[in-house]
Amino acid sequence: MTITTATGAARPAPKARRHHLLAALVWAVFVAALALLAGRIRLNAYYESLSTESGERAIGAVRSVETSFRQWSALAVMLSHQSQVTDYARRGLGGPPCVRRDAAGREQLRATFVARPEVRAISAWLDSLRADFPVQQATITDGCGVSTAHSGLATGVIDTIGRDLSARPAISAALADGRGYMYSVGTQSGRRGFSFGARIGPADRPQGVLLIKFEPEAFEHLFAEGTGDVVVMTDADGVILSSNRAGLELRRLPFIEPAAGADARMRASFRDLPAPLDWQPLALPSAAIEGGVSIDDRRHLLRSSKVPGYPYRVWVLRPLDDETSLMLGSFNFALLLVVLGWGALAISWRAHEREHVVGETRRELLDMIGALPLTLFRYRVGPEGERRFLFLGGRERPFGDSIAAEGEAAAEPWRRMGLDPDAPPVEPVLRPVAGEGGQRWIATHSHARTESDGHSRTYDGYWLDETERHAAVLRFESAFANAPIGFVFFDPEEGIRRCNPAAVRLFGATSDRQLIGLKPWEPPLSPPVQPDGRASATDAPADFFAALERDGIAGPRDWTHERLDGGPSGILSVTALRLADSGPGRFFSIMEDVSARRQSEQALQAASQAALDATRAKSAFLANMSHEIRTPMNAIIGMTQLALIRDPEARNRDQIEKAHRAALDLLQLLDDVLDMSKIEAGRMELEHIEFDPERVLADALDLLAVTAERKGLELLADLDGSLPAGLVGDPMRLRQVIVNLGGNAIKFTERGSVTIGLTAAPAPGGGVLLSGWVRDTGIGIAPPAMTRLFEPFSQADGSTTRRFGGSGLGLSICREIVQHMHGRIWAESRPGEGSTFHFHVRLALGAGASRPNRWHEMRGARLLLVDDSADAREVIGAMAEGLGLAVDRAADGISALALASAVRECWDWLLIDWRMPGIDGIETARQLGELLAARFAGRVPKLLLVTASDRVEALRAAAGSSVTEVLAKPVTPSSLHDCLLRTRLAPEVRATATPNGARADMAATADASARPAPAADGADPAGGAVLQGLADPPAAVPVTPEADALRGLRVLVVDDNPVNLEVARELLRHAGVEVTALDSGTAALARLDADAAAFDCVLLDVQMPGMDGHAVVRAIRERPALAGLPVIAMTADVLAEDRARAFDAGMDDHLGKPLDVVRLYATLGRWARRRRQGRWVTPARR
């Protein structure tokens, strides 16, 4: 006997369903195609029927039109032969033959005609025709086409008597051929109608024309019919002349293209151009149809027929009203067929489905049984003790595949489990079973019932292999018992239900039984109050249990507990999980003693706070030292500047300049140390503002130019023409990198040049990769020194510091800045061949990223560049070529003169270096000017002198020469472009001496003695100190254009240090400023309160006893009368946080000590310009 089993066979795909669906789809497609074909045939038949009917009607209308035209033409001929007409025509009233008259002549002729009785008589006869015929008006002309009689004369309406009508087609045709016709709109009456003319008299001697114009209503009744058709007659240009629908006359059919000259013809016949109708052409699917058109969203079929002998065509437009009903009928028929077909398929499908469901249900049951991770059985014990399995199913086979279906062998599984084969267990049982793979744990359970014979019993049950679960339970129990942290099963109402030995030890109990029933958050396991002051039993665990109920997990959380053995309290880190929604022990908690860890953390926190306090103390010390050092440094630098103003004798000047330079070097060292300390503390912060990289380079070059000039070096700028005009980053820090690298290059270069370049390219992942380089012709760097080049407090070798000076921090600071900008810096060098320092930084693209195209302004112009420096010729020449100029280059004056002797076309500019060996730039310019003027008929290029020396000195040297302007090195694309454009637009001016030794025109456009100061605060350690450290001491305090703008400015200076007060007062007075000096904030407020309009600006020290600068500016901002008064901080607090604190307090600008004179004048100059322009409102503070 076999056993029915379920092995989990895969369910077969129901192919019948797919077949029925496919059949339904095929039937629907077949019926749709059939309906489409039938509908198309019916529509074509419908279209052809309507087309035939419309065509017949069009032909009938044409015949009626032709008959009417023939009758009206015959009427005109008949009337032209009447005696009244012929007798009147023979009299020849028109005067001289075919004379063209002007308006006055026509009026005179008309008056003559009207006065004659015979004219009035014949006009009355013409008017009488209206009673017998549908005549609108009638006219008689003479043989020249001049109207001599008109029916309108008899009624007093408009008439044409005296007018020349020979140009009208009906008149001209009748005179030539005997008959004529036309359709026209009266130029005076505005009435439309068909006109027919007949010649009066013989053909060889025509005596005139009788022209009859018929009423349009007499013609349009031919088209009237109750079929709903639209019937129109058009001329050759598609203009509707007559219609059975009102409002269509004198409109043009949109689907007819007018012939050549149509506009002139239509204006002559209709007085204006007829407007096209807004009918939409249709394409109808039948070759027998002439076309279709949509009128007011109603579809019409179109047929036409030409009127024989006339340029007219009759159109019949018949509505296609039955078109939709035909298509709908075909669709309904097709839908009926589809429904019938689908109904038959549905009946077939339901029959098959019933058969399938029965088999499918059995397969699904067997599949589910086969998927169970156990073995199901039905086992029966007969009345005589016979045993057999009626069913075995399931995925697992705990006893193998050799279970016998019946007989003694059927009892084998029960015996292996140690159970009675005649009475399988009806309660869950777990027993070990030995097998080939080792011992396994098998669980069994069954339900027994007695069969109808009263003796046989059937057991329905299962065998389940629980070997892995049994092992997992053993592993859990082992981990539970031996874990070093406490495990607790608990319930909020019943307390601890179970715990492990580690929990027993945590709470100082003797056994787990001592903890059962206790609640860990209540005494004796917890103190009454937790360290945060909340009650342990109520408030403290409330949020913990709320999180546990809400999220299923809570913690970890520190909890102070007590020990049952009286030991010291400890701190537990508690995490709890919800294992079930209800029932005992539904929460599980993990408890770890963290008392020692918390003590360590508290100690670490205390140490960290101590380190933080030390760092703050260090920062405060550095800031205080910076302030304390800058204050006397301001006095030293300021006093040396004031001493130089008084123009001491040579020996004293040299000593003062050395002291001034040493003070600046000391200030540079201070700023380097401050920067390095900020870097080491991780407090370097970068701005993110939009800036122009070319402007940043120009500012850096301004700072480096004086030092390069003093050493006799060429300082060159090499900028990529595609450099964006707007980038987002920290321009001050970028300038600091360029100035540090450029200053190093100048320091280690004795002769030759230093070139600084910038270029940009798209960065991977977005943004811009700004690349810079500084190339020099200096001493170079040995390979062993390259590895420590960017380390703090290091230079190429020890002798470098002794020979050239410096702290060794500059390159290290550059590296840190570049790395903060997500870039890198490196150097390339060989000893004796110079060095090139490179850096890349990643920046964002700004809103004003595109730079205006300057190339077109100079395109086609020519320039000669004369410079003894090959680097200068290469860099400046490339800049000029980038502006669109054709550039020739010469290495000295002799080469330039040789080029000028051979050149075929004169240059537009000569750009000549001032100091060259042999012939200098001014003499070269003079000789070139004379030579070119002689060769090119007096034409002289604009002469530009370029120099790396003092610009004022170059202006003085060029006085009286033909030099147009002096351009200071280093040259940038902007400065070169502006100079060329300025000199190109300006008229040529001969150089004449001025009292100060420079040309008047050049002096007016010069920058005085220096370029404008950079926009950033020169006192900031990020860049301003570099300015102080590189700049040479001035021969005197420079009076720049900014200083000129300060004359008459009223400034209040407030500083508690008398020396600093004197420095600021004297520097400002030197620029013509009216200065009031006070030594306290209280005195300053009292002075401002006394006269709010007495000052244009306030220079305010920050650190003052009593009322400091921050308090003073806040008080100023609270006074409405002083709200717009500019207040500028003048302080030795120059760190970034100091500047931010000053702006937050209400300062409008910031000047750091020691005072940089150029920066001082530039800052006050900006506020002076705002005052003079009436802009008193304080701008948005940074």
Residue, then its C-alpha position, 0 to 999 in steps of 0.5 A: m500500500t502506498i502513502t499519499t505524500a505532498t512534496g511541494a511540487a510547483r504549480p503549473a501555469p494556467k495556459a487556458r487562461r492565456h488562450h482565452l484572453l488571446a482569443a478574446l483579443v484576436w476577436a476584438v481586433f478582428v471585429a474592429a478591423l471589420a467595423l473599420l473597413a465597413g465604416r470606411i466603405r459606407l463613408n466613401a459611399y456617403y461622400e460620393s452620393l453627396s458629391t454627386e448631388s452637390g455637383e448636380r446642384a452646382i451645374g444647375a446653378v451654373r446654368s441658371v447663372e448663364t441664362s441670367f447673364r445671357q438675358w441681361s446682356a441681351l436686354a442691354v443690347m435690345l435697349s441700346h437699339q431703341s430709338q430714344v438711345t440711338d437718337y440721343a447718342r448720335r447728337g454727340l454731346g461730349g464735345p471734343p473727342c476723347v479729351r481727358r479733363d481735370a476735376a474742374g473740367r468734369e464739373q463744368l461738363r456735368a453742369t452743361f449736360v444737366a442743363r440740357p433738356e434732352v439729357r434730363a429726358i433720357s435720364a428719366w427714361l433710363d430711370s423708368l427701366r427700374a419699373d419693368f426690370p430688376v435694374q439698379q441703375a443705367t448709364i449712357t456714355d459717348g464714344c469716349g466712355v464719358s457718361t452723358a446720362h444716368s438714371g440717378l439724375a431723374t431721382g436726385v440720387i448720385d449720378t455719374i454724368g460727366r465722369d470718364l468711365s472708359a476704364r471700367p471693363a464693361i465699358s471698354a469691352a462694349l466699345a471694342d466688342g459690342r458687349g461687356y460685363m463686370y461686377s463692381v461696388g459703386t465708388q459713390s453709392g457703395r452698392r454692389g451688382f453685375s453690370f452689362g453694357a452694349r455698344i450704341g452705333p456701328a463697330d467702326r464708329p461707336q457712338g457710345v455704350l448703354l450700361i445697365k447695373f442689375e440688383p443683386e437680389a435678382f440674381e441671388h434667388l437662383f441659389a436659394e434652397g431649403t437643403g442647408d447647402v451653402v451656395v456661393m459664386t466667386d470670381a477668379d481670385g476667390v472673392i464671393l460675389s453672390s451667396n444664399r447666406a447673408g454676410l458672405e458677399l465680398r469675402r474671400l475663400p481661404f483655400i483659393e490662392p489669388a492670381a498675380g495682380a489680384d490686389a490691384r484688381m480687387r481694390a479697383s472692383f471692390r474699393d478695398l481688399p476683401a478679408p478671407l473667411d475663417w473656414q478651415p480646409l478639410a481632407l476627406p478620404s475619398a478620391a471622388i470628392e473635390g474637397g471639404v471645409s469646416i464652417d463654425d465647427r460644422r463639416h461640409l463637402l465641397r463641389s464647384s462648377k465654372v460658369p462658361g464664358y465668364p471668370y466665375r465659379v459656383w461652389v456648393l458646400r453641403p453639410l456632412d451631418d450624417e457622417t457621425s451617425l454612420m460611424l456610430g452605427s458601424f461602431n455599435f454593430a462592432l461593439l455588439l459583435v465583440v460582446l457576443g464573441w466575448g460572451a461565448l468565450a466567457i462561457s467557455w472560460r467559466a467551464h474550464e475554470r471550474e475544472h481548474v479550481v478543483g485541481e488547483t485547490r488540491r495542489e495548493l494544499l499540497d504545496m502549503i504542506g510541502a513548504l512547512p518545516l515539519t512532517l505532517f502525518r495521519y496515523r491509524v491504529g486498528p481494532e486488532g492493533e494493526r498500524r499504518f500511515l494514511f498520509l505523510g507530508g512536509r519538507e522535512r524527513p526527520f526519520g529519513d525516506s524509508i518510513a513504512a506505510e503499514g505493518e510492524a515497520a510503521a511503528e519504527p519512528w515511535r520506537r526510536m523516540g521511545l514512545d508507544p506505537d499504539a498510543p502516540p502522544v497527544e501532548p507536546v513531547l521532545r525526545p532525542v533520536a540517534g541518527e547517522g549524523g548524530q543525535r537530533w531532538i525531535a518534537t511531536h504532538s498529535h490530536a486523536r479521534t475515534e473512528s465510526d467503528g468505535h475501535s480504530r483511532t486516528y492520530d493527526g499530528y506532526w514531527l518537528d526537528e528542533t535540534e537547532r532551537h534546542a542548541a540555541v536555548l542551550r547557548f542562550e542559557s550559557a551566555f545568560a548564566n556566564a555574562p559579565i553584565g546583568f540580564v533582567f527580565f521584568d514587568p512594571e507591575e510584578g518586578i523582576r521575573r528572572c535574572n542572571p548571576a551577574a545581576v545578582r552580583l550587581f545588586g549584592a544579593t545572595s541568589d536570584r530568588q532574593l531579587i524575584g519580585l523586586k522592582p529595580w527602580e524602587p528601594p531597596l534596589s534604588p535610592p529614594v532620589q536620583p542625583d538629578g533630584r527626581a524620585s527614583a520610584t516615580d518621576a525618574p523612570a517615567d520618560f524611560f518607560a514612555a520610550l519603552e512603550r512607544d519605541g520598543i527600546a529605551g536607553p542607554r541611561d545612567w541609573t544610580h542603584e543600591r546594593l542589598d549587602g550594604g555595599p557602596s552605591g554604583i552607577l548602572s548603564v541601563t538599556a531595556l527592550r520590549l519583548a511582547d505587548s503583554g504577559p509576564g516578563r515582557f521587558f528585558s533589561i541589560m545592566e552594566d556597572v559603569s561607575a569606574r568609567r564615569q569616574s574616568e570620564q569626569a577626570l578626562q572632562a576636567a583635564s579637557q576643560a583645563a586644556l581648553d582654559a589653557t588654550r583660551a588663556k594662550s589666545a587671550f595672551l596672544a591677543n593681549m601681546s598683539h595689542e601691547i606690541r602694536t601700540p608702541m609699534n604704532a608710535i615708533i612707525g608713526m613717529t618715524q613717518l612724521a620725522l620723514i615728513r620734516d625732510p631731515e638731512a641725509r644722515n638722519r634720514d638714513q637712520i630714520e628709514k632703517a629704524h622704520r624698516a626694522a619696525l615693519d620687519l618686527l611687525q611682520l614677524l609678529d603677524d606671522v607668529l599670530d597666524m601660525s598660532k591660529i593655525e596650530a589652534g585650528r582657528m583659521e577661518l576663511e571668508h566666502i565672498e565674491f571677488d575679482p582674481e585680477r584685482v587681487l593680483a593687482d593689489a598683491l603687485d602693488l604691495l610687491a612693486v616698491t621692494a622689486e623696484r628697490k632691488g632693480l627687478e622686473l616684476l611681471a604679471d601673467l594672467d590668462g585671458s579666460l580668467p573669470a571676473g567673479l570667484v567666491g572665496d577669501p580674497m584676503r587670504l589668497r592675496q596673502v599667499i601671492v604676496n608671501l610667495g612673491g616676497n620670497a621670490i624678490k628676497f632671494t633674487e638679486r637680478g632678473s625678474v619675478t613673474i606672477g601668474l594666474t589661470a583658471a580651469p573647471a574643477p572636477g565635480g564643479g567650481v573653478l580650479l584657480s592655479g597660480w605660480v611665482r617664477d624667479t631668476g634667483i638663487g634656486i633651492a637645493p634638492p635636500a632643502m625641498t623636503r622641508l621647504f614648507e615646514p614652520f621655522s625652516q628655510a633652505d639652510g641656516s645661512t639663509t636666515r642670516r643672509f636674507g632674514g625672515s622667520g621661516l613661517g611664510l611658506s608654512i602659512c601659505r601651505e596651511i591657507v592653500q590646504h584650507m582652500h582644498g588645494r595644494i602647493w609645491a615648488e620646482s627649482r634648481p640651484g642657480e637657475g631660479s625657482t617656481f612656486h605653484f599652488h592650486v585652490r578650489l573656488a566657487l564661480g561667482a555671479g559676475a563670472s564673465r569678463p567683458n570682451r576687450w578684444h574687439e576694441m583694439r582689433g587691427a591696431r598695431l603696437l611696438l614693444v621695446d624692452d630689454s627684458a625677455d620676460a617682459r617682452e614675452v608677458i606684456g606682448a602676450m597681454a597686448e595680443g590677447l587684446g587683439l593687437a598685432v605686436d612687434r618686439a624689440a630688445d633695445g632702442i637700436s633694434a626698435l629704430a631698425l624695425a621702424s626703418a623697415v616697417r611698411e605700416c605705422w604703429d598705433w602705439l609705442l610701448i617703451d621701457w624707460r631704463m634700458p642699456g644704451i639708449d634709454g626709453i625717452e631718447t628711443a621714443r624721441q628718435l622713433g617719433e622723428l623717424l616715423a613722422a618722416r616716413f608716414a607724413g607726420r603721423v606719430p604713434k602714441l608714445l607710452l613709457v613703461t617703467a618699474s621705477d618710481r612713476v613720478e620720477a618717470l613723469r618728471a624725466a618725460a616732461g617736455s618729451s612726446v611721451t603721452e603717458v607713463l605706465a607703471k610696472p607690473v602691467t596687468p591686462s586691465s591696466l594695459h587695456d585702460c591705458l591704451l583705450r585712454t590714450r587712443l581716445a584722447p587727442e594728442v598733446r605735446a609735453t610741456a613742463t609744469p611747475n612740479g617738473a611733470r607734464a600737465d596732462m600726465a600729472a592730471t592722470a597720474d596716481a600721484s606716487a603710488r597705486p591705490a591701496p588694496a580694499a582689505d584692511g592693511a592692519d589685518p594679520a592675514g595680509g595687511a602686515v605683509l603690506q607693512g613688512l614689504a613696503d619701504p619707508p616713504a621719503a615723506v608721507p605720500v599725498t595721494p589722490e585719496a589724501d587730496a580728497l581729505r582736505g577740509l574733512r572734519v575728523l574727531v580722533v579719540d585715543d587714550n594713548p597720547v603718542n598714538l593720538e599725536v601720530a594720528r593727528e599729525l598724519l591727518r593734518h598733513a593731508g589737510v584734515e581738520v582734526t579734533a583730538l580727545d583722550s576718552g570716550t566720555a569726552a568724545l560723546a560730550r563733544l558730539d552731543a554738543d554739536a552733532a554736525a561738527f564732524d564728518c567722521v570719527l576715528l575711535d580707539v577700542q581699548m580705553p579706560g572707563m568707556d571703551g570704544h564699543a560702548v562709545v559706538r553703541a551710544i552713538r548709534e542710539r542717538p538719532a542725530l548721530a545715526g549716520l555719522p561714520v565711525i571707524a575703529m582705530t585699534a591694535d586689536v586686529l584679529a578676525e574676532d576683534r574685527a567682527r566684534a567691532f562691526d557687531a558693536g556698530m563700527d563702519d570700518h576698521l583700521g589696524k595699528p600700526l597705522d598704514v598711511v595709504r590705508l588710512y587716507a584711502t579709508l577716509g577718502r571713501w567716506a569723504r566721497r560719500r559725504r560729498q555725494g550726500r550719502w550720509v546713511t551708514p552702509a550695511r556693516r560687515 
